[in-house]
Amino acid sequence: MRQSRHIAGLVSVLALAVPMTAWAQSPAQTAPPLAKELMQALKKSMKAPPSTVMVTPFRLPAGDALAAQFVSELLRALKVSEGVNVVDEVSVKAALNEAALGEGAVDGVLTDVAGAFGAQALVSGSIDKQEGSYFVNVRAIVVATGVVVASAKATFGVTSERAGIEANTLAAQLRRLADRVAHGLDQADGDLRYQQVAVLPFEEMGTQTQEKQLGLLVAAELTTSLRRDHNLLVVERSQLNKVIEELSLGQTGLTDPNKTAEVGKLAGAQLLVMGTVAEAGDRYSVNARVISVTDGQVKAAEQVDLPAADLVSLSSEAVVLRTKSGAIYRSLLMPGWGQFYNREPIKGAAFVGAEVLTAGLALTFHLLGQGYASKYDKMTPPSDTQVDIDNMWDKQTTAYSRRNLLLIGLLVVHAVNILDATISGKSYDSAAPGGSSSFGLSF
């Protein structure tokens, strides 16, 4: 069940707030600016500022005191700095437990609970920990409409030097681009909550851009962020692929406004996101456009420069660029390679081991057969009895027979390896399976 959708207003807040709030070193430093950021977004989207806010229990690293402290600091900042009433944490947990709701509760159900407490806004989030750094993801939702008005991230527990670097990483820049695209989508006619969005593969301009399929990669990252962070109805990659294949469109065809509008209509989308990725020295220039399928008008345009080295590095690991045909081709060349390509290392290692073991045994019996054959050729009566000669012949025959069986087994392993790679091959919507990569991203 899809519920809340992103609304305008977040972009300007994030652009100003993230550099100064996302990289503070302690919960006490990070929480107040983040609380202010959330409240600013809520105030911009509501007729009147919320007087009561419900904060749902955050998903935290088990038993982590520093993560728990951040939540306490955030609650305190909302109460003291922003002057709003915060629904008692004990009461919230009791209500969620009574309704048998866990971390997977959908926004619509949570907003109903918040409404029961008289809250006008809902704040939910999670904190992940990696190598001493804490990564906070927070969302603010208007209870009356169920709309996500802020999807912000923050980090604490790192040095300011590292923080400044990470604030400009590829992940952060792609996330900000998605925020701006979401803002542009909301400028189109109609209620964004009930409109489907189709993100087309971006046009790839330049040799390396095409070789690394960076247009496809950027589109996949935007797809994941718009769906996961902004709760938009995004057309599935497989569905979009079918339409593109039915219309026999390549990347060139997707630049034709009439064709792209037809793709959008057949895919059931009301809004399109498309653009270009072009080489620009040590960076790639990404241009994104929001287009209305109804009238073909460009509703918004965004541009960002991404570091070339980081984007190319991401493309080398991005599962969205992996295909079933790629897995089959690799398995034809070498058993197990297709499984490693499909991100199934245990299965890949098993096929490699089976192939090496079978080939090694076949070679062993081949060499034994050659040894027995050499001895057989040198045997002459009466110095060698007929029984000894026959025994040597039998040994030679047995060794070669076993070798042949193992060679057949080698072909069977290879065939099974190809079949498995074919069956296991997938098309992904994200840079990593499940869209859970650090960058957050099936064409």
Residue pairs with C-beta under 8 A, 6 or more apart in sequence:
1 106
1 108
2 231
2 233
3 106
3 107
3 108
3 111
3 146
3 231
4 107
4 108
4 111
4 141
4 145
4 146
4 147
4 148
4 193
4 231
5 146
5 147
5 148
5 191
5 192
5 193
5 230
5 231
5 232
5 233
6 147
6 148
6 149
6 151
6 182
6 183
6 185
6 186
6 192
6 229
6 230
6 231
6 232
7 45
7 142
7 147
7 148
7 149
7 186
7 192
8 45
8 183
8 186
8 187
9 41
9 44
9 45
9 149
9 183
10 41
10 149
10 150
10 151
10 152
10 179
10 182
10 183
11 179
11 180
11 182
11 183
13 37
13 40
13 41
13 44
13 150
14 37
14 150
14 152
14 176
14 179
15 176
17 33
17 34
17 36
17 37
17 40
17 152
18 152
18 153
18 154
18 167
18 172
18 176
19 167
20 33
21 30
21 33
21 34
21 36
21 37
21 154
22 30
22 153
22 154
22 155
22 163
22 167
23 154
23 155
23 156
23 158
23 160
23 163
23 164
23 166
23 167
24 30
24 33
24 154
24 156
24 163
25 156
25 157
25 158
25 159
25 160
25 163
26 156
26 157
27 66
27 69
27 70
27 72
27 73
27 156
28 69
28 73
29 156
30 70
30 73
30 136
30 154
30 155
30 156
31 70
31 73
31 74
31 76
31 77
32 73
32 77
32 81
34 74
34 77
34 136
34 138
34 152
34 154
35 74
35 77
35 78
35 81
35 82
36 77
36 81
36 82
37 150
37 152
38 78
38 123
38 138
38 140
38 150
38 152
39 49
39 50
39 78
39 82
39 84
41 140
41 149
41 150
42 49
42 50
42 121
42 140
42 142
42 149
42 150
43 49
43 50
44 149
45 142
45 147
45 149
46 120
46 121
46 142
49 84
50 84
50 119
50 120
50 121
51 84
51 85
51 120
52 84
52 85
52 86
52 87
52 117
52 118
52 119
52 120
52 121
53 78
53 84
53 85
53 86
53 87
53 119
53 120
53 121
53 122
53 123
54 86
54 87
54 92
54 113
54 114
54 117
54 119
54 121
54 122
54 123
54 143
55 71
55 74
55 75
55 78
55 86
55 87
55 89
55 92
55 122
55 123
55 124
56 92
56 96
56 110
56 122
56 123
56 124
57 89
57 92
57 93
57 96
58 67
58 71
58 124
58 125
58 126
58 127
59 103
59 125
59 126
59 127
60 67
60 68
60 71
60 126
60 127
61 67
61 127
61 128
61 129
64 127
64 129
66 134
66 157
67 127
67 129
67 134
70 127
70 134
70 136
70 156
71 127
74 123
74 138
75 86
75 89
78 84
78 86
78 123
79 85
79 86
87 114
87 117
87 119
91 117
92 113
92 117
95 113
95 116
95 117
96 102
96 105
96 113
99 109
99 113
101 109
101 110
101 113
107 122
107 124
107 141
107 146
107 148
107 231
108 146
110 122
110 124
110 141
111 122
111 141
111 143
111 146
114 121
114 122
114 143
115 143
119 143
120 142
120 143
120 144
121 140
121 141
121 142
121 143
122 140
122 141
122 142
122 143
123 138
123 139
123 140
123 141
124 138
124 139
124 141
125 136
125 137
125 138
125 139
126 136
126 137
127 134
127 135
127 136
127 137
128 134
128 135
128 137
129 135
129 157
132 157
132 158
133 155
133 156
133 157
133 158
134 155
134 156
134 157
135 153
135 154
135 155
136 153
136 154
136 155
136 156
137 151
137 152
137 153
138 150
138 151
138 152
138 153
138 154
139 148
139 150
139 151
139 152
140 148
140 149
140 150
140 152
141 147
141 148
141 149
142 149
145 193
146 193
147 193
148 230
148 231
151 179
151 229
151 230
153 175
155 163
155 166
158 166
166 172
169 310
170 306
170 307
170 310
170 311
170 314
170 439
171 438
171 439
171 440
173 304
173 306
174 218
174 221
174 222
174 225
174 306
174 439
174 440
175 225
175 229
175 440
176 304
177 222
177 286
177 288
177 302
177 304
178 221
178 222
178 225
178 226
178 229
178 230
179 229
179 230
180 288
180 300
180 302
181 222
181 226
181 273
181 288
181 290
181 300
181 302
182 226
182 230
182 232
183 300
184 290
184 299
184 300
184 301
184 302
185 192
185 197
185 226
185 232
185 271
185 273
185 290
185 299
185 300
186 192
187 290
187 299
187 300
188 195
188 270
188 271
188 290
188 292
188 299
189 292
189 294
190 270
192 232
194 233
195 233
195 269
195 270
195 271
196 233
196 234
196 235
196 267
196 268
196 269
196 270
196 271
197 226
197 232
197 233
197 234
197 235
197 269
197 270
197 271
197 272
197 273
198 234
198 235
198 240
198 263
198 264
198 267
198 269
198 271
198 272
198 273
199 219
199 222
199 223
199 226
199 234
199 235
199 240
199 272
199 273
199 274
200 219
200 240
200 254
200 260
200 263
200 272
200 273
200 274
201 215
201 216
201 219
201 251
201 254
201 443
202 214
202 215
202 216
202 218
202 219
202 274
202 275
202 276
202 277
202 286
202 288
203 215
203 251
203 254
203 255
203 274
203 275
203 276
203 277
204 210
204 213
204 214
204 215
204 216
204 251
204 276
204 277
205 276
205 277
205 278
205 279
206 278
206 279
207 279
208 214
208 279
208 312
209 215
209 277
209 278
209 279
209 284
212 311
212 312
212 315
213 315
213 321
214 277
214 284
214 311
214 312
214 315
215 251
215 276
215 277
216 320
216 321
216 443
217 311
217 314
217 315
217 318
217 320
217 321
217 431
217 441
218 275
218 277
218 286
218 311
219 273
219 443
220 237
220 318
220 320
220 428
220 429
220 430
220 431
220 441
220 443
221 430
221 431
221 439
221 440
221 441
222 273
222 288
222 441
223 234
223 237
223 429
223 430
223 441
224 429
224 430
224 431
224 435
224 440
224 441
225 440
225 441
226 232
226 234
226 273
227 234
227 435
228 435
228 440
229 440
235 267
235 268
235 269
236 429
236 442
237 427
237 429
237 442
237 443
238 427
238 442
239 267
240 263
240 267
240 443
241 427
241 442
241 443
243 263
243 266
243 267
244 254
244 263
246 266
247 253
247 259
247 262
247 263
247 266
249 259
249 263
253 259
254 260
254 263
254 274
257 291
257 296
260 272
260 274
260 291
261 272
261 291
261 293
261 296
263 272
264 270
264 271
264 272
264 291
264 293
265 293
269 293
270 292
270 293
270 294
271 290
271 291
271 292
271 293
271 299
272 290
272 291
272 292
272 293
273 288
273 289
273 290
273 291
274 288
274 289
274 291
275 286
275 287
275 288
275 289
276 285
276 286
276 287
277 284
277 285
277 286
278 284
278 285
278 287
279 285
279 308
280 305
281 308
282 307
282 308
282 309
283 305
283 306
283 307
283 308
284 305
284 306
284 307
284 308
284 311
285 303
285 304
285 305
286 303
286 304
286 305
286 306
287 301
287 302
287 303
288 301
288 302
288 303
289 298
289 300
289 301
289 302
290 298
290 299
290 300
290 301
291 297
291 298
291 299
292 299
314 431
314 439
315 321
317 431
317 432
318 431
318 432
318 441
319 343
319 426
319 428
319 430
319 431
319 432
319 433
320 427
320 428
320 429
320 430
320 431
320 441
320 442
320 443
322 341
322 342
322 343
322 425
322 426
322 427
322 428
323 425
323 427
324 422
324 425
324 426
324 427
325 425
326 341
326 425
327 338
327 339
327 341
327 342
327 421
327 422
327 424
327 425
328 338
328 418
328 421
328 422
328 425
329 338
330 337
330 338
330 340
330 341
330 421
331 337
331 338
331 339
331 417
331 418
331 420
331 421
331 422
332 418
335 351
335 352
335 354
335 355
335 413
335 414
335 417
336 347
336 348
336 349
336 350
336 351
336 352
336 355
336 417
337 348
338 348
338 417
338 418
338 420
338 421
338 424
338 425
339 345
339 347
339 348
339 351
339 417
339 420
339 421
339 424
340 348
341 421
342 348
342 421
342 424
342 425
342 426
343 433
344 424
347 420
347 424
351 413
351 416
351 417
351 420
354 413
355 410
355 413
355 414
355 417
358 406
358 409
358 410
358 413
359 406
359 410
361 402
361 406
362 403
362 406
362 407
362 409
362 410
365 399
365 400
365 402
365 403
365 406
366 399
366 400
366 403
368 395
368 399
369 396
369 399
369 400
369 403
372 392
372 395
372 396
372 399
373 396
375 392
376 389
376 392
376 393
376 396
379 388
379 389
379 392
381 389
426 433
426 442
427 442
427 443
428 442
429 435
429 441
429 442
430 436
430 437
430 440
430 441
431 437
431 439
431 440
431 441
432 439
432 441
435 441
